[in-house]
């Protein structure tokens, strides 16, 4: 009774959130291939995805046309979502992320279904992943990409050297 109370005066004073706080789910639309894994694995069936197929012309002459899925609608009903994170874990293309945003209350429960535009806005609030341990082993994907770049650079240098030798 003799000590002053320590009450957070929310919303005037914003809380200091721990890093990697789970708030809402953000969508990085460029990575989404419409594989529907997130919607299939969701235990609450709160993810709604609509898409259509488009034909892509052949990459090289004589190649064949391919088809790809194009995302028309991606929505999450946060009134059903239990924030388990299964959709984020199963996404093989890193299209879904946890955003620390937590202020998305609505007056009507029907307005808690957020479409891809709102999910894209939340994507920009996702913090950077933590830095790798300096003593850690380099990821296999990065090592393979680095070797491919070095091999291509060596081949280009050899081609330039042989072109200079032919010119003389």
N, CA, C and O of each residue as an XYZ file, in Angstrom:
672
protein
N       0.814     -1.190      0.000
C       0.000      0.000      0.000
C       0.863      1.260      0.000
O       0.410      2.321     -0.432
N       2.088      1.153      0.476
C       2.920      2.344      0.518
C       3.688      2.554     -0.777
O       4.224      3.639     -1.004
N       3.751      1.527     -1.639
C       4.463      1.660     -2.917
C       3.524      2.155     -4.000
O       2.325      1.873     -3.991
N       4.098      2.897     -4.932
C       3.329      3.390     -6.060
C       3.046      2.218     -7.010
O       3.916      1.375     -7.229
N       1.851      2.165     -7.564
C       1.505      1.063     -8.472
C       2.210      1.231     -9.812
O       2.462      2.342    -10.278
N       2.512      0.108    -10.399
C       3.162      0.119    -11.705
C       2.190     -0.518    -12.693
O       2.167     -1.735    -12.876
N       1.404      0.322    -13.312
C       0.409     -0.155    -14.266
C       0.777      0.366    -15.641
O       1.065      1.551    -15.810
N       0.766     -0.516    -16.617
C       1.032     -0.091    -17.994
C      -0.196      0.649    -18.506
O      -1.300      0.104    -18.497
N      -0.014      1.852    -18.941
C      -1.121      2.687    -19.395
C      -1.399      2.446    -20.890
O      -1.288      3.352    -21.716
N      -1.759      1.206    -21.201
C      -2.082      0.848    -22.580
C      -3.438      1.450    -22.922
O      -4.327      1.366    -22.074
N      -3.671      2.028    -24.042
C      -2.897      2.110    -25.277
C      -2.018      3.345    -25.376
O      -1.351      3.534    -26.394
N      -1.994      4.199    -24.343
C      -1.138      5.375    -24.404
C       0.332      4.997    -24.440
O       1.125      5.633    -25.134
N       0.696      3.965    -23.694
C       2.075      3.472    -23.673
C       2.071      2.075    -24.289
O       1.436      1.160    -23.764
N       2.767      1.923    -25.378
C       2.814      0.632    -26.055
C       3.684     -0.340    -25.267
O       4.730      0.045    -24.745
N       3.257     -1.597    -25.177
C       4.067     -2.572    -24.438
C       5.351     -2.898    -25.188
O       5.405     -2.833    -26.416
N       6.375     -3.246    -24.433
C       7.636     -3.656    -25.039
C       7.557     -5.167    -25.255
O       7.609     -5.947    -24.304
N       7.431     -5.562    -26.516
C       7.240     -6.973    -26.845
C       8.570     -7.697    -26.955
O       9.556     -7.114    -27.406
N       8.610     -8.954    -26.550
C       9.833     -9.733    -26.731
C      10.091     -9.973    -28.219
O       9.153     -9.953    -29.016
N      11.338    -10.196    -28.600
C      11.615    -10.469    -30.011
C      10.901    -11.740    -30.455
O      10.699    -12.663    -29.666
N      10.527    -11.774    -31.720
C       9.851    -12.917    -32.353
C       8.489    -13.204    -31.715
O       8.077    -14.361    -31.631
N       7.794    -12.164    -31.271
C       6.465    -12.305    -30.699
C       5.486    -12.790    -31.754
O       5.535    -12.346    -32.901
N       4.597    -13.699    -31.372
C       3.563    -14.186    -32.280
C       2.345    -13.289    -32.161
O       1.708    -13.236    -31.109
N       2.026    -12.598    -33.215
C       0.832    -11.770    -33.240
C      -0.139    -12.307    -34.261
O      -0.979    -13.148    -33.941
N      -0.036    -11.834    -35.478
C      -0.871    -12.312    -36.580
C       0.030    -12.905    -37.654
O       1.256    -12.852    -37.556
N      -0.591    -13.466    -38.672
C       0.155    -14.118    -39.747
C       0.256    -13.160    -40.924
O      -0.753    -12.639    -41.399
N       1.482    -12.931    -41.394
C       1.720    -12.087    -42.551
C       1.995    -12.931    -43.776
O       2.560    -14.020    -43.667
N       1.602    -12.441    -44.947
C       1.755    -13.168    -46.212
C       2.761    -12.469    -47.101
O       2.619    -11.284    -47.402
N       3.787    -13.211    -47.526
C       4.734    -12.732    -48.526
C       4.286    -13.342    -49.853
O       4.710    -14.433    -50.233
N       3.422    -12.609    -50.539
C       2.686    -13.128    -51.695
C       3.591    -13.601    -52.829
O       3.227    -14.528    -53.552
N       4.743    -12.995    -52.997
C       5.644    -13.363    -54.087
C       6.141    -14.803    -53.948
O       6.454    -15.455    -54.944
N       6.213    -15.292    -52.716
C       6.694    -16.666    -52.499
C       5.586    -17.706    -52.571
O       5.874    -18.902    -52.611
N       4.329    -17.282    -52.587
C       3.213    -18.232    -52.556
C       3.039    -18.870    -53.933
O       2.887    -18.167    -54.932
N       3.060    -20.192    -53.984
C       2.874    -20.930    -55.231
C       1.496    -21.574    -55.295
O       1.237    -22.369    -56.199
N       0.624    -21.260    -54.381
C      -0.738    -21.786    -54.304
C      -0.708    -23.319    -54.218
O      -1.477    -24.004    -54.892
N       0.179    -23.833    -53.390
C       0.264    -25.287    -53.216
C      -0.826    -25.791    -52.276
O      -1.088    -26.993    -52.221
N      -1.461    -24.890    -51.539
C      -2.579    -25.190    -50.640
C      -2.197    -26.021    -49.419
O      -3.087    -26.492    -48.711
N      -0.920    -26.217    -49.147
C      -0.520    -26.989    -47.967
C      -0.998    -26.327    -46.681
O      -1.445    -27.007    -45.757
N      -0.905    -25.014    -46.621
C      -1.313    -24.313    -45.403
C      -2.798    -24.521    -45.135
O      -3.193    -24.764    -43.995
N      -3.621    -24.427    -46.174
C      -5.065    -24.594    -45.997
C      -5.417    -26.036    -45.646
O      -6.324    -26.277    -44.850
N      -4.697    -27.007    -46.242
C      -4.982    -28.414    -45.966
C      -4.584    -28.819    -44.557
O      -5.263    -29.629    -43.926
N      -3.485    -28.260    -44.058
C      -2.980    -28.650    -42.741
C      -3.615    -27.872    -41.598
O      -3.468    -28.257    -40.438
N      -4.305    -26.804    -41.897
C      -4.910    -25.979    -40.843
C      -5.987    -26.775    -40.108
O      -6.954    -27.213    -40.733
N      -5.843    -26.974    -38.794
C      -6.842    -27.751    -38.051
C      -8.186    -27.029    -37.917
O      -9.202    -27.670    -37.648
N      -8.205    -25.715    -38.100
C      -9.445    -24.949    -37.973
C     -10.098    -24.627    -39.312
O     -11.212    -24.103    -39.345
N      -9.432    -24.929    -40.399
C      -9.926    -24.614    -41.745
C     -10.279    -23.136    -41.851
O     -11.362    -22.778    -42.312
N      -9.358    -22.286    -41.421
C      -9.634    -20.851    -41.430
C      -8.893    -20.121    -42.546
O      -8.942    -18.892    -42.613
N      -8.206    -20.856    -43.423
C      -7.476    -20.245    -44.538
C      -8.251    -20.512    -45.819
O      -8.580    -21.655    -46.137
N      -8.536    -19.440    -46.546
C      -9.304    -19.543    -47.791
C      -8.418    -19.114    -48.952
O      -7.900    -17.998    -48.970
N      -8.248    -20.016    -49.928
C      -7.393    -19.744    -51.073
C      -8.173    -20.023    -52.348
O      -8.794    -21.076    -52.490
N      -8.137    -19.074    -53.271
C      -8.700    -19.256    -54.608
C      -7.595    -18.951    -55.602
O      -6.784    -18.050    -55.390
N      -7.571    -19.715    -56.697
C      -6.547    -19.500    -57.720
C      -7.084    -19.907    -59.078
O      -8.157    -20.500    -59.192
N      -6.320    -19.577    -60.096
C      -6.616    -20.041    -61.449
C      -5.302    -20.387    -62.131
O      -4.233    -19.968    -61.687
N      -5.388    -21.147    -63.199
C      -4.186    -21.556    -63.926
C      -3.958    -20.633    -65.115
O      -4.902    -20.229    -65.794
N      -2.701    -20.309    -65.356
C      -2.287    -19.537    -66.522
C      -1.249    -20.331    -67.276
O      -0.475    -21.076    -66.676
N      -1.224    -20.180    -68.582
C      -0.239    -20.849    -69.413
C       0.971    -19.945    -69.570
O       0.845    -18.761    -69.884
N       2.133    -20.515    -69.350
C       3.390    -19.780    -69.474
C       4.061    -20.225    -70.763
O       4.186    -21.426    -71.001
N       4.502    -19.283    -71.610
C       5.151    -19.680    -72.866
C       6.456    -20.426    -72.598
O       7.031    -20.301    -71.517
N       6.923    -21.200    -73.574
C       8.165    -21.954    -73.365
C       9.350    -21.022    -73.115
O       9.432    -19.935    -73.687
N      10.259    -21.462    -72.257
C      11.432    -20.655    -71.906
C      12.431    -20.616    -73.063
O      13.102    -19.606    -73.276
N      12.524    -21.717    -73.805
C      13.470    -21.807    -74.922
C      12.697    -22.206    -76.179
O      11.654    -22.852    -76.079
N      13.188    -21.835    -77.345
C      12.517    -22.253    -78.574
C      12.458    -23.785    -78.662
O      13.436    -24.474    -78.374
N      11.318    -24.286    -79.056
C      11.155    -25.733    -79.150
C      10.700    -26.362    -77.854
O      10.427    -27.562    -77.815
N      10.612    -25.579    -76.785
C      10.159    -26.100    -75.490
C       8.645    -26.206    -75.472
O       7.970    -25.856    -76.440
N       8.134    -26.685    -74.373
C       6.684    -26.807    -74.278
C       6.131    -25.772    -73.302
O       6.819    -25.303    -72.394
N       4.870    -25.437    -73.524
C       4.208    -24.503    -72.628
C       3.985    -25.165    -71.277
O       3.818    -26.381    -71.180
N       3.985    -24.352    -70.257
C       3.731    -24.855    -68.910
C       2.570    -24.066    -68.322
O       2.235    -22.974    -68.783
N       1.977    -24.639    -67.311
C       0.917    -23.914    -66.612
C       1.353    -23.682    -65.171
O       2.084    -24.479    -64.583
N       0.883    -22.568    -64.623
C       1.201    -22.261    -63.231
C      -0.041    -21.695    -62.561
O      -0.895    -21.089    -63.209
N      -0.125    -21.900    -61.271
C      -1.244    -21.375    -60.486
C      -0.993    -19.907    -60.154
O       0.120    -19.512    -59.808
N      -2.045    -19.116    -60.266
C      -1.979    -17.694    -59.926
C      -2.950    -17.447    -58.780
O      -4.115    -17.842    -58.845
N      -2.470    -16.802    -57.749
C      -3.255    -16.541    -56.547
C      -4.305    -15.468    -56.821
O      -3.974    -14.358    -57.238
N      -5.575    -15.808    -56.584
C      -6.663    -14.839    -56.706
C      -7.080    -14.314    -55.337
O      -7.298    -13.115    -55.164
N      -7.187    -15.205    -54.381
C      -7.616    -14.814    -53.036
C      -6.846    -15.615    -52.004
O      -6.686    -16.828    -52.139
N      -6.375    -14.938    -50.983
C      -5.764    -15.570    -49.819
C      -6.314    -14.820    -48.618
O      -6.042    -13.632    -48.444
N      -7.079    -15.503    -47.800
C      -7.679    -14.863    -46.633
C      -7.563    -15.782    -45.424
O      -7.587    -17.006    -45.551
N      -7.437    -15.176    -44.262
C      -7.409    -15.920    -43.007
C      -8.503    -15.355    -42.110
O      -8.591    -14.144    -41.904
N      -9.335    -16.247    -41.580
C     -10.391    -15.850    -40.656
C      -9.820    -15.946    -39.241
O      -9.727    -17.034    -38.673
N      -9.439    -14.803    -38.680
C      -8.822    -14.782    -37.360
C      -9.824    -15.018    -36.237
O      -9.426    -15.170    -35.082
N     -11.119    -15.051    -36.554
C     -12.090    -15.420    -35.519
C     -12.087    -16.940    -35.312
O     -12.548    -17.423    -34.278
N     -11.573    -17.688    -36.284
C     -11.466    -19.142    -36.160
C     -10.054    -19.601    -35.811
O      -9.870    -20.644    -35.182
N      -9.071    -18.825    -36.217
C      -7.661    -19.210    -36.064
C      -7.308    -19.390    -34.585
O      -7.696    -18.583    -33.740
N      -6.565    -20.465    -34.285
C      -6.124    -20.665    -32.899
C      -4.624    -20.372    -32.748
O      -4.028    -20.690    -31.719
N      -4.017    -19.763    -33.778
C      -2.631    -19.296    -33.722
C      -1.648    -20.410    -33.384
O      -0.707    -20.207    -32.617
N      -1.872    -21.582    -33.959
C      -0.997    -22.722    -33.678
C       0.298    -22.645    -34.493
O       1.319    -23.194    -34.078
N       0.267    -21.971    -35.646
C       1.461    -21.815    -36.464
C       1.742    -22.982    -37.389
O       2.803    -23.018    -38.012
N       0.834    -23.935    -37.500
C       1.062    -25.080    -38.392
C       1.188    -24.603    -39.831
O       2.024    -25.114    -40.577
N       0.375    -23.637    -40.232
C       0.434    -23.138    -41.611
C       1.807    -22.553    -41.926
O       2.309    -22.717    -43.038
N       2.402    -21.889    -40.979
C       3.722    -21.287    -41.181
C       4.787    -22.374    -41.270
O       5.710    -22.282    -42.080
N       4.656    -23.400    -40.440
C       5.640    -24.483    -40.417
C       5.607    -25.322    -41.691
O       6.657    -25.747    -42.171
N       4.407    -25.570    -42.252
C       4.320    -26.461    -43.413
C       4.568    -25.750    -44.733
O       4.744    -26.414    -45.755
N       4.588    -24.428    -44.745
C       4.797    -23.700    -46.007
C       6.213    -23.950    -46.511
O       7.175    -23.500    -45.888
N       6.361    -24.675    -47.652
C       7.699    -24.999    -48.140
C       8.405    -23.829    -48.824
O       9.598    -23.912    -49.113
N       7.680    -22.741    -49.084
C       8.251    -21.629    -49.840
C       8.394    -20.354    -49.023
O       8.634    -19.287    -49.588
N       8.251    -20.444    -47.704
C       8.376    -19.288    -46.806
C       7.507    -18.114    -47.263
O       7.997    -17.004    -47.467
N       6.220    -18.383    -47.416
C       5.280    -17.334    -47.788
C       4.517    -16.799    -46.580
O       3.917    -15.727    -46.661
N       4.530    -17.522    -45.463
C       3.810    -17.107    -44.265
C       4.784    -16.892    -43.114
O       5.724    -17.665    -42.926
N       4.547    -15.827    -42.345
C       5.427    -15.467    -41.234
C       4.599    -14.955    -40.068
O       3.475    -14.488    -40.252
N       5.160    -15.043    -38.861
C       4.539    -14.434    -37.686
C       4.883    -12.957    -37.676
O       6.050    -12.583    -37.793
N       3.879    -12.129    -37.539
C       4.070    -10.695    -37.382
C       3.794    -10.344    -35.917
O       2.922    -10.959    -35.303
N       4.503     -9.388    -35.349
C       4.246     -9.026    -33.948
C       3.002     -8.152    -33.764
O       2.668     -7.792    -32.635
N       2.313     -7.806    -34.857
C       1.096     -6.997    -34.744
C       0.059     -7.720    -33.898
O      -0.178     -8.912    -34.093
N      -0.551     -7.020    -32.975
C      -1.579     -7.645    -32.158
C      -2.824     -6.772    -32.037
O      -3.814     -7.186    -31.433
N      -2.785     -5.587    -32.597
C      -3.927     -4.679    -32.511
C      -4.732     -4.756    -33.810
O      -4.525     -3.964    -34.730
N      -5.635     -5.703    -33.868
C      -6.469     -5.833    -35.062
C      -7.905     -6.150    -34.673
O      -8.602     -6.873    -35.384
N      -8.338     -5.614    -33.555
C      -9.698     -5.856    -33.081
C     -10.719     -5.212    -34.022
O     -10.463     -4.164    -34.616
N     -11.856     -5.848    -34.141
C     -12.940     -5.343    -34.968
C     -14.212     -5.334    -34.139
O     -14.320     -6.060    -33.152
N     -15.163     -4.524    -34.533
C     -16.432     -4.475    -33.816
C     -17.382     -5.572    -34.263
O     -18.295     -5.944    -33.525
N     -17.171     -6.098    -35.481
C     -18.013     -7.162    -36.011
C     -17.142     -8.381    -36.282
O     -16.071     -8.254    -36.875
N     -17.582     -9.547    -35.862
C     -16.789    -10.769    -36.023
C     -16.553    -11.111    -37.492
O     -15.564    -11.765    -37.823
N     -17.450    -10.676    -38.373
C     -17.298    -10.951    -39.803
C     -16.141    -10.160    -40.419
O     -15.654    -10.512    -41.493
N     -15.711     -9.119    -39.760
C     -14.605     -8.306    -40.264
C     -13.242     -8.861    -39.849
O     -12.217     -8.277    -40.200
N     -13.207     -9.964    -39.118
C     -11.944    -10.582    -38.719
C     -11.374    -11.492    -39.805
O     -10.309    -12.079    -39.610
N     -12.052    -11.620    -40.933
C     -11.487    -12.333    -42.081
C     -10.687    -11.311    -42.875
O     -11.250    -10.427    -43.522
N      -9.365    -11.446    -42.816
C      -8.488    -10.478    -43.471
C      -7.980    -11.045    -44.786
O      -7.493    -12.174    -44.850
N      -8.103    -10.243    -45.827
C      -7.688    -10.634    -47.175
C      -6.191    -10.398    -47.352
O      -5.518     -9.880    -46.461
N      -5.687    -10.788    -48.522
C      -4.242    -10.766    -48.753
C      -3.632     -9.369    -48.682
O      -2.450     -9.241    -48.362
N      -4.402     -8.318    -48.972
C      -3.850     -6.965    -48.876
C      -3.455     -6.629    -47.439
O      -2.384     -6.075    -47.193
N      -4.329     -6.969    -46.497
C      -4.032     -6.713    -45.078
C      -2.902     -7.625    -44.596
O      -2.036     -7.195    -43.835
N      -2.916     -8.894    -45.046
C      -1.848     -9.828    -44.662
C      -0.503     -9.362    -45.213
O       0.529     -9.553    -44.569
N      -0.506     -8.751    -46.402
C       0.727     -8.225    -46.990
C       1.230     -7.036    -46.182
O       2.437     -6.887    -45.995
N       0.318     -6.181    -45.698
C       0.725     -5.049    -44.856
C       1.437     -5.527    -43.599
O       2.439     -4.943    -43.184
N       0.917     -6.595    -42.992
C       1.532     -7.116    -41.771
C       2.892     -7.737    -42.041
O       3.711     -7.858    -41.129
N       3.141     -8.131    -43.282
C       4.428     -8.753    -43.608
C       5.582     -7.793    -43.344
O       6.676     -8.226    -42.984
N       5.351     -6.504    -43.516
C       6.435     -5.524    -43.348
C       6.761     -5.270    -41.891
O       7.742     -4.588    -41.593
N       5.960     -5.802    -40.967
C       6.272     -5.659    -39.550
C       7.027     -6.869    -39.011
O       7.396     -6.892    -37.836
N       7.262     -7.873    -39.854
C       7.980     -9.074    -39.428
C       9.449     -8.713    -39.197
O      10.090     -8.163    -40.092
N       9.992     -9.011    -38.014
C      11.396     -8.668    -37.754
C      12.351     -9.563    -38.537
O      11.996    -10.664    -38.958
N      13.552     -9.071    -38.719
C      14.593     -9.852    -39.386
C      14.903    -11.095    -38.557
O      14.828    -11.053    -37.329
N      15.250    -12.195    -39.213
C      15.631    -13.376    -38.433
C      16.919    -13.104    -37.659
O      17.711    -12.252    -38.063
N      17.135    -13.803    -36.570
C      18.352    -13.578    -35.791
C      19.588    -13.943    -36.607
O      19.537    -14.808    -37.482
N      20.681    -13.281    -36.313
C      21.930    -13.535    -37.036
C      22.426    -14.947    -36.759
O      22.208    -15.501    -35.681
N      23.091    -15.511    -37.745
C      23.666    -16.840    -37.578
C      24.845    -16.789    -36.621
O      25.528    -15.770    -36.521
N      25.074    -17.857    -35.938
C      26.227    -17.980    -35.060
C      27.479    -17.950    -35.943
O      27.554    -18.699    -36.917
N      28.454    -17.107    -35.624
C      29.647    -17.013    -36.479
C      30.405    -18.351    -36.592
O      31.105    -18.576    -37.579
N      30.273    -19.219    -35.609
C      30.969    -20.505    -35.656
C      30.128    -21.587    -36.322
O      30.576    -22.725    -36.463
N      28.904    -21.234    -36.733
C      28.004    -22.229    -37.320
C      28.467    -22.605    -38.722
O      29.159    -21.842    -39.396
N      28.073    -23.786    -39.134
C      28.372    -24.267    -40.471
C      27.467    -23.538    -41.464
O      26.302    -23.269    -41.168
N      27.997    -23.225    -42.622
C      27.215    -22.536    -43.646
C      26.092    -23.448    -44.145
O      26.325    -24.637    -44.359
N      24.869    -22.914    -44.338
C      23.784    -23.753    -44.844
C      24.127    -24.368    -46.193
O      24.794    -23.737    -47.013
N      23.677    -25.588    -46.423
C      24.002    -26.316    -47.648
C      23.539    -25.577    -48.889
O      24.231    -25.586    -49.907
N      22.371    -24.933    -48.821
C      21.842    -24.221    -49.976
C      22.754    -23.066    -50.376
O      23.017    -22.850    -51.559
N      23.229    -22.330    -49.379
C      24.101    -21.188    -49.663
C      25.444    -21.670    -50.196
O      26.001    -21.073    -51.117
N      25.965    -22.752    -49.619
C      27.238    -23.305    -50.103
C      27.100    -23.772    -51.546
O      27.995    -23.533    -52.356
N      25.996    -24.434    -51.883
C      25.780    -24.906    -53.254
C      25.651    -23.733    -54.221
O      26.186    -23.773    -55.329
N      24.936    -22.683    -53.797
C      24.784    -21.496    -54.651
C      26.129    -20.811    -54.852
O      26.430    -20.349    -55.953
N      26.941    -20.740    -53.800
C      28.249    -20.108    -53.906
C      29.150    -20.887    -54.874
O      29.857    -20.287    -55.683
N      29.123    -22.219    -54.787
C      29.928    -23.040    -55.699
C      29.483    -22.861    -57.137
O      30.320    -22.806    -58.039
N      28.175    -22.768    -57.370
C      27.661    -22.581    -58.730
C      28.109    -21.244    -59.301
O      28.482    -21.159    -60.471
N      28.072    -20.200    -58.479
C      28.505    -18.870    -58.927
C      29.999    -18.880    -59.233
O      30.429    -18.331    -60.247
N      30.794    -19.504    -58.359
C      32.242    -19.571    -58.585
C      32.562    -20.362    -59.850
O      33.458    -19.990    -60.607
N      31.833    -21.450    -60.079
C      32.045    -22.273    -61.271
C      31.689    -21.483    -62.536
O      32.415    -21.543    -63.529
N      30.577    -20.744    -62.502
C      30.172    -19.937    -63.651
C      31.185    -18.824    -63.919
O      31.510    -18.538    -65.072
N      31.683    -18.196    -62.848
C      32.676    -17.133    -63.005
C      33.973    -17.692    -63.592
O      34.600    -17.056    -64.440
N      34.372    -18.885    -63.137
C      35.583    -19.514    -63.679
C      35.392    -19.869    -65.151
O      36.310    -19.689    -65.951
N      34.231    -20.364    -65.513
C      33.956    -20.711    -66.917
C      33.952    -19.464    -67.784
O      34.449    -19.492    -68.910
N      33.391    -18.353    -67.268
C      33.360    -17.106    -68.024
C      34.777    -16.561    -68.198
O      35.134    -16.077    -69.272
N      35.580    -16.642    -67.138
C      36.967    -16.172    -67.237
C      37.749    -17.013    -68.242
O      38.552    -16.480    -69.008
N      37.517    -18.319    -68.241
C      38.208    -19.199    -69.206
C      37.769    -18.865    -70.617
O      38.594    -18.871    -71.531
N      36.489    -18.574    -70.821
C      35.986    -18.241    -72.142
C      36.598    -16.927    -72.623
O      36.973    -16.806    -73.789
N      36.700    -15.950    -71.735
C      37.298    -14.663    -72.105
C      38.776    -14.832    -72.448
O      39.271    -14.218    -73.392
N      39.478    -15.666    -71.679
C      40.889    -15.916    -71.941
C      41.073    -16.580    -73.295
O      41.961    -16.197    -74.057
N      40.246    -17.571    -73.604
C      40.375    -18.253    -74.894
C      39.963    -17.344    -76.035
O      40.503    -17.467    -77.135
N      39.017    -16.430    -75.811
C      38.612    -15.478    -76.852
C      39.736    -14.490    -77.139
O      39.957    -14.114    -78.290
N      40.445    -14.067    -76.092
C      41.585    -13.162    -76.276
C      42.702    -13.871    -77.022
O      43.352    -13.273    -77.879
N      42.935    -15.149    -76.703
C      43.979    -15.934    -77.385
C      43.650    -16.157    -78.843
O      44.557    -16.139    -79.675
N      42.404    -16.365    -79.186
C      41.975    -16.552    -80.574
C      42.092    -15.251    -81.351
O      42.395    -15.277    -82.544
N      41.860    -14.118    -80.708
C      41.913    -12.818    -81.356
C      43.352    -12.449    -81.719
O      43.570    -11.690    -82.664
N      44.311    -12.960    -81.003
C      45.697    -12.592    -81.273
C      46.246    -13.520    -82.266
O      47.410    -13.399    -82.647
